Amino acid sequence: MDYLVKIGESFINLINTGAETLIGMAKGILPAALIALVLMNTLVKLIGQEKVENFARRANRNILARYLFLPYLSNFFFSNPTAFMIGKFLPEKYKPGYYEAVNSGNMAPMMCLFPHVNPAELYVWLGVADGVTKLGLPVAPLAIRVFLIGIFTTTLKAVTIEQIANYLAKRKGFNWEEIETKKEKMSSMM
C-alpha cells in the first residue's frame, strides 16, 4: 500500500511542478513573446506589408543577405522567438535555411556579445565564460571568435539545409513556384 501512496504523491508532485512552471511562464516569457509579436506586427502594419515583403524579396536575391544579414538582424532586433516570424515574408523554398540560420544564430554566436537575443540559453555562455575566467584568460577575445565562427558555420549550415530541402522537394515532386502561387491566392482571399 505504501508503494501506491508514493506513486500517487509523486504524480501529484509532478502536476504541481508543471503548474508552477506554467505560472512562471505566464509571468515571464509568454507575455514577453506576445508583446514582441504584437510589436512586430504593428511595425509591419506601420511600414506596410508590401514594403516589408519587397525588402524580404531583395534580401533573398543574395545568399549572404538571406542567411547572414537577415537572420542576424532579426535575432538582434526581435530576439528569440520572434526572430522566426520574419521568415513568414520569405518564399517557401528559403524558409528551411532561414529557420536554421535564426535557430543557430540565436545560440552562442549572438549571446556571447548580445545577451538579450536568447536569455533562456544565456547560462551556457556564462558557464563557458566563467571557466575561461577561472583559467585566467580574457573573455572578450573568445566572445569575438565565437561570434565570427558562429557567423561562418551558421551561414554554411543554412546553405546546406537549403540544398537538402531543394533536393528533397525535387525528389518528392514539389514545385516551389506553384506553392508560392497557391500561397498568394490564399492570402489575397483573406
C-alpha positions in Angstrom: 0.0 0.0 0.0 2.9 2.4 0.8 4.1 1.9 -2.8 0.8 3.0 -4.2 0.8 6.1 -1.9 4.3 7.0 -3.1 3.3 6.7 -6.7 0.2 8.9 -6.1 2.3 11.5 -4.2 4.9 11.5 -7.0 2.2 12.1 -9.6 0.7 15.0 -7.6 4.2 16.5 -7.2 4.7 16.2 -11.0 1.4 18.0 -11.6 2.3 20.7 -9.1 5.7 21.2 -10.6 4.1 21.5 -14.1 1.6 24.1 -12.7 4.4 26.1 -11.1 6.4 26.1 -14.4 3.2 27.2 -16.3 2.6 30.1 -13.9 6.3 31.1 -14.2 6.0 31.1 -17.9 2.7 33.0 -17.8 4.5 35.7 -15.7 7.7 35.7 -17.8 8.3 34.5 -21.3 4.7 34.2 -22.6 3.8 37.9 -22.1 7.1 39.0 -23.5 6.7 36.8 -26.6 3.2 38.0 -27.0 4.2 41.7 -26.8 7.1 41.1 -29.1 4.8 39.5 -31.7 2.3 42.4 -31.3 5.2 44.9 -31.7 6.5 43.2 -34.8 3.1 43.0 -36.4 2.5 46.7 -35.5 5.8 47.7 -37.2 4.8 45.7 -40.3 1.4 47.5 -40.4 3.1 50.9 -39.9 5.8 50.2 -42.5 3.4 48.4 -44.8 3.1 44.7 -45.6 4.1 45.3 -49.2 7.3 47.2 -48.3 8.4 44.5 -45.8 7.7 41.8 -48.4 9.7 43.8 -51.0 12.6 44.1 -48.6 12.5 40.3 -47.9 12.4 39.7 -51.7 15.5 41.9 -52.1 17.2 40.1 -49.3 16.5 36.7 -51.0 18.5 37.6 -54.1 21.8 37.3 -52.3 22.7 34.2 -50.3 24.7 36.2 -47.8 21.8 38.6 -47.2 19.4 35.7 -46.9 21.3 33.6 -44.5 23.7 36.0 -42.8 22.3 39.6 -42.5 18.6 38.9 -42.3 18.7 36.2 -39.6 21.3 38.1 -37.5 19.4 41.4 -37.8 16.2 39.5 -36.9 17.8 38.0 -33.9 19.3 41.3 -32.8 16.2 43.4 -33.1 13.4 40.8 -32.3 15.4 38.2 -30.3 14.2 34.7 -29.7 11.4 33.5 -30.5 10.1 36.5 -32.5 13.0 36.4 -35.0 11.5 33.4 -36.6 8.4 35.4 -37.6 10.4 37.3 -40.1 10.6 34.1 -42.1 6.9 34.4 -43.0 7.9 37.0 -45.6 10.3 34.7 -47.4 9.5 32.3 -50.2 8.8 28.8 -49.1 12.0 27.4 -50.7 14.2 29.6 -48.5 12.4 29.0 -45.2 14.2 25.9 -44.1 17.6 27.6 -44.4 16.4 30.8 -42.8 15.0 29.0 -39.8 18.2 27.1 -39.4 20.2 30.3 -39.5 17.9 32.0 -37.0 18.0 29.0 -34.7 21.7 28.5 -34.8 22.4 32.3 -34.7 20.4 32.9 -31.5 22.6 30.5 -29.6 26.2 31.1 -28.7 27.2 33.4 -31.7 24.8 36.1 -30.7 24.5 35.5 -27.0 28.2 36.0 -26.3 28.0 39.6 -27.5 24.3 40.4 -27.2 22.7 38.5 -24.2 19.2 39.9 -24.9 18.9 37.7 -28.0 18.2 34.5 -26.1 18.4 35.0 -22.3 16.9 31.5 -21.7 20.2 30.0 -23.0 22.5 32.5 -21.5 23.6 30.1 -18.8 25.6 28.1 -21.4 27.7 31.1 -22.4 28.0 32.3 -18.8 29.3 28.8 -17.9 31.9 28.9 -20.6 32.9 32.5 -19.7 33.3 31.5 -16.0 35.5 28.6 -17.0 37.7 30.9 -19.2 37.9 33.4 -16.4 39.0 30.8 -13.9 41.8 29.9 -16.3 42.9 33.5 -16.1 42.1 34.2 -19.7 40.2 37.2 -21.1 36.6 36.5 -22.2 36.3 39.3 -24.8 38.6 37.6 -27.5 36.7 34.3 -27.0 33.4 36.1 -27.5 34.5 37.7 -30.7 35.9 34.4 -32.0 32.8 32.5 -31.1 30.7 35.2 -32.9 32.8 35.1 -36.1 33.0 31.3 -36.2 29.2 31.2 -35.5 28.5 33.5 -38.4 30.5 31.3 -40.7 29.1 28.0 -39.5 25.5 29.2 -39.3 25.6 30.5 -42.9 27.2 27.3 -44.1 24.6 25.2 -42.3 21.7 27.3 -43.7 23.0 27.0 -47.3 23.4 23.2 -46.8 19.8 23.0 -45.4 18.5 24.9 -48.4 20.3 22.5 -50.7 18.9 19.5 -48.9 15.4 20.9 -48.8 15.5 21.7 -52.5 16.8 18.2 -53.3 14.0 16.6 -51.2 11.4 18.9 -52.7 12.5 18.0 -56.2 12.6 14.3 -55.3 9.0 14.5 -53.9 7.8 16.5 -57.0 7.2 19.8 -55.2 7.2 22.9 -57.4 8.2 25.9 -55.3 6.6 28.4 -57.8 3.3 26.5 -57.7 3.4 26.6 -53.9 4.1 30.3 -53.9 1.2 30.9 -56.3 -1.2 29.0 -54.1 0.0 30.9 -51.0 -0.5 34.2 -52.8 -4.0 33.2 -53.9 -4.9 32.2 -50.3 -3.6 35.4 -48.8 -5.5 37.5 -51.4 -8.7 35.7 -50.4 -8.3 36.7 -46.8 
